[in-house]
Amino acid sequence: MSDIGKGAYLALFSQIGISLLIANLGGALLGHWIDGQLSSGPIFLILGFVGGFVAGAVAAARLVQRTLRHLDALDVAAKAAKREREARQRDAAREIGRGR
């Protein structure tokens, strides 16, 4: 794995953590606010937390899929460039061999 790949995975894990944190916290705070407005028990707090977790998990899954597609495309491009470079080197070596 190249340094670019390691940095991309570190960024991915950071984004997953932040998206889960924000979604959970936002859902819990919204549920707490609704409970305060309705003078109800912690039911909306719990529902907000669970809903935030589900929303965060969906966002994280989409983020992972998008990042992996991008890294796969970079890998395919790097492999194609390597094959092209090797083909040019073989052609150059053949030309040198013919010139002798």
PAVO-48626 format. One record per residue (C-alpha): x, z, y; residue in one letter. Coordinates in steps of 0.05 Angstrom, whole numbers, m for minus. Example, Ala and Ser with C-alpha at 12.3 -4.5 7.8 and 13.67 -1.06 7.14 Angstrom:
# PAVO-48626
ATOM      px      pz      py  type
ATOM     246     156     m90     a
ATOM     273     143     m21     s
# end
This chain:
# PAVO-48626
ATOM      px      pz      py  type
ATOM       0       0       0     m
ATOM      28     m19      68     s
ATOM      32      27     128     d
ATOM     m27     m11     158     i
ATOM     m68       6      96     g
ATOM     m50      79      99     k
ATOM     m69      83     173     g
ATOM    m134      47     159     a
ATOM    m153      96     104     y
ATOM    m135     155     148     l
ATOM    m180     127     203     a
ATOM    m235     114     152     l
ATOM    m234     186     127     f
ATOM    m234     212     198     s
ATOM    m293     169     217     q
ATOM    m331     192     155     i
ATOM    m320     265     172     g
ATOM    m340     255     245     i
ATOM    m403     216     227     s
ATOM    m425     269     176     l
ATOM    m411     325     225     l
ATOM    m448     293     283     i
ATOM    m508     273     240     a
ATOM    m514     342     208     n
ATOM    m505     379     273     l
ATOM    m553     334     310     g
ATOM    m606     340     257     g
ATOM    m599     416     254     a
ATOM    m601     423     329     l
ATOM    m662     379     334     l
ATOM    m697     418     279     g
ATOM    m679     484     313     h
ATOM    m708     458     379     w
ATOM    m772     436     345     i
ATOM    m778     503     311     d
ATOM    m771     537     379     g
ATOM    m824     492     410     q
ATOM    m873     504     353     l
ATOM    m854     577     341     s
ATOM    m848     561     267     s
ATOM    m799     586     215     g
ATOM    m735     550     200     p
ATOM    m770     493     165     i
ATOM    m752     440     216     f
ATOM    m681     466     220     l
ATOM    m675     455     145     i
ATOM    m709     388     148     l
ATOM    m666     367     206     g
ATOM    m602     387     169     f
ATOM    m623     350     106     v
ATOM    m645     289     146     g
ATOM    m579     291     184     g
ATOM    m540     294     120     f
ATOM    m578     234      92     v
ATOM    m567     195     156     a
ATOM    m493     213     156     g
ATOM    m485     194      84     a
ATOM    m517     126      96     v
ATOM    m473     115     157     a
ATOM    m411     135     117     a
ATOM    m429      88      60     a
ATOM    m438      30     108     r
ATOM    m372      47     142     l
ATOM    m336      48      75     v
ATOM    m365     m19      54     q
ATOM    m347     m52     120     r
ATOM    m276     m24     119     t
ATOM    m264     m44      47     l
ATOM    m289    m115      61     r
ATOM    m241    m119     120     h
ATOM    m182     m92      80     l
ATOM    m198    m141      23     d
ATOM    m198    m199      73     a
ATOM    m131    m176     101     l
ATOM    m103    m172      30     d
ATOM    m127    m242      13     v
ATOM     m96    m270      77     a
ATOM     m30    m234      63     a
ATOM     m28    m262      m8     k
ATOM     m43    m332      16     a
ATOM      12    m327      68     a
ATOM      61    m303      15     k
ATOM      43    m361     m32     r
ATOM      52    m410      26     e
ATOM     120    m380      44     r
ATOM     143    m383     m29     e
ATOM     120    m455     m35     a
ATOM     160    m474      27     r
ATOM     221    m439      m1     q
ATOM     215    m476     m67     r
ATOM     207    m542     m30     d
ATOM     269    m527      12     a
ATOM     308    m509     m51     a
ATOM     287    m575     m84     r
ATOM     308    m615     m23     e
ATOM     376    m581     m23     i
ATOM     383    m595     m98     g
ATOM     366    m669     m88     r
ATOM     416    m676     m31     g
ATOM     475    m656     m75     r
# end
